[in-house]
Structures are given as C-alpha cells and as structure tokens.
Amino acid sequence: LKTAGTQSVTATDTVTATIHGSQTGIVVTAAALSKLVVSGMTTPRTAGTTGSIRVTATDTYGNRVQSYLGTVHFTSSDIQAGLPANYTFIAADAGTHVFGANVILKTAGTQSVTATDTVTATIHGSQTGIVVTAAALSKLVVSGMTTPRTAGTTGSIRVTATDTYGNRVQSYLGTVHFTSSDIQAGLPANYTFIAADAGTHVFGGTLILKTAATQSVTATDTVTASIHGSQSGIVVTPGALSKLVVSGLTSPRTHGVAGSLRVTATDAYGNRIVGYLGTVHFTSTDSKASLPANYKFIVADAGTHVFGGNVTLKTIGTWSVTATDTVTATLKGSQTGIVVN
C-alpha cells in the first residue's frame, strides 16, 4: 500500500461479484522523505506579475511528510525571476508551505521553478511548464551595429519592441524615428512596423556614422516619445586621408598684420588623421602675402599644426590661403572669405 491514510483491501469472486470481502481500517503512514513537490503557480501568466507557489515534502509516493523541518532554496529557469528567500519549515507547516505572491517570472517562454533542500540536494522538486507571456510595451531595444567601425561605412541595426523585461512585443505596429549623437550620421527613414515584423526589424545597410568618437543611435516611437531605446558605445574611427582643413586666420583683419593658421589632415568627414606625416606648401590669392615655408608634419603633431604669427595678408580685399600636400596635389584645403582692410 502506497497512499497514506486509512485504506482497505478487497477480494471479489470473478464470477459472482456478491461473493467478496475486505480488510478495512488499514492505516498507511508516509514513507521516508524523498522529494519536494512544487505546485500552484498559475499558467499562462504575464511577465512581471506576482504569483504564489506551494512546496510540500513527500515520500516516493507523494505522501506528505509532516515532520519535515528542512530549509529550502529556490531557483528558476528564468534568470530574471524574483524568488522567495530561503525558508526553514516549522512544525506548524506540517510538511507543506505556501509562498504567497512573492514569485515573479519575467522572461517570456516556458519556465520552471525549483525548490531544493539546502542540506540534501537530492531532495528537490520543480513546477515545470509555466508559460510566461510578454508584458505591456515599454521600450525599444536597439542593437546590432558593429564596433569599432570606420567613419563612412554602412551598417545594419535592429530595433525590437519589448516590455520592461526585454521580452519581444510581437504585436507592435508603431512608427520609429532615428536620431544619433553623430550629427553627420546618415540614418534610416521613419519606419512603420508591420505584422510580419513580429515586433523586430533589421535596417540593413542604411546607417552611416561619420564622426570619429564614441557614438550612439536612438530609435523613438513617433507617437509615444517615452518608448525609445539606444545602442551606445559605438566606436567610430577615422576613414582614409582625404583633405587638409585650413582654419584659424581671423576675419576681418588689417592688412600687414601677422596672424596664425592651423592645418589639419582629415578624412572626408573632417576627422583628424593623427598619423599624417606629409609636407605642406602654402599659397594665397593675395599675391603679396607672406606665408609659412614648407612644413613636414611630425609624429608629435598628431595630424594638426598651428603656424603661429607668420601669415601676413597685405592687400585689401577678400582672400584665401591654401595648403597643399607636396606629393599628392589633390590633398589640399583652403580658408576662404578672409576679409582684409
């Protein structure tokens, strides 16, 4: 006999059923403690909702072992789960205890909750098959942009509508708008999610970051601005050497007064090329100008050099000053619109 309680055993003639007899009043008690039975968590359930769970100490046959006074520890297949603290059974529990409204499953999917005796790990039990569904739409998760990346290269990015816990909200049909910390960035146009997206969409090859620095890309719902998300920490490095940027000469200025000028080697987007070691030659539309001699950049310049107090424009008018690499003539740049009085 396996079931605790008062039981009976009956013998009946297989031909004449009225010929039978029973032994009644057979008291069956629980066998030795064998496992914990975990039960009571309703399913399906919404992520983030609180629930109750029962733990019962039993023998091999499921009979409650009322003398159990062990301590149980909870774990779950849901790594985000909120679970009860360790609990030591007391005599009044009589082998079973309900943990009321302090179990919170947060990850959508089919989850389980397990209780394990802290002394004898083989004494444990689980409630499995607990279906958790996503909660209400809370944010957009933006991901997938590779880092580091070179300025001007195209990339792809994914936007996923999720609840507070990162579960995808497959019913999302909102419109998203993109912004970036990179003011030069080329970004995807506004996009309205469709049912086939099931709450996630990849914007392939439509994103270009151009400013060397650590950048971010943000997607925001066009109706509810609080529904948004960003991928941050995207490291953008300069592209190939493309031009010289000439700047710093004040305008307007008095003819014959010396001034300073900066020359910076950059890529197509104005990012400084710190490894530039070329030689620059100066010219000006002011034929009378006094200009710096040719200069070869050194490592310590890190791609930018100030020519201090040795640029003098002498003719009244509007002029420009140009710096040109002495090897690659297409590598050059000018400061224009310099008004000389």
Salt bridges, closest charged atoms under 4 A:
ASP93 OD1 - HIS97 ND1 2.99
ASP197 OD1 - HIS201 ND1 3.00
ASP301 OD1 - HIS305 ND1 2.97
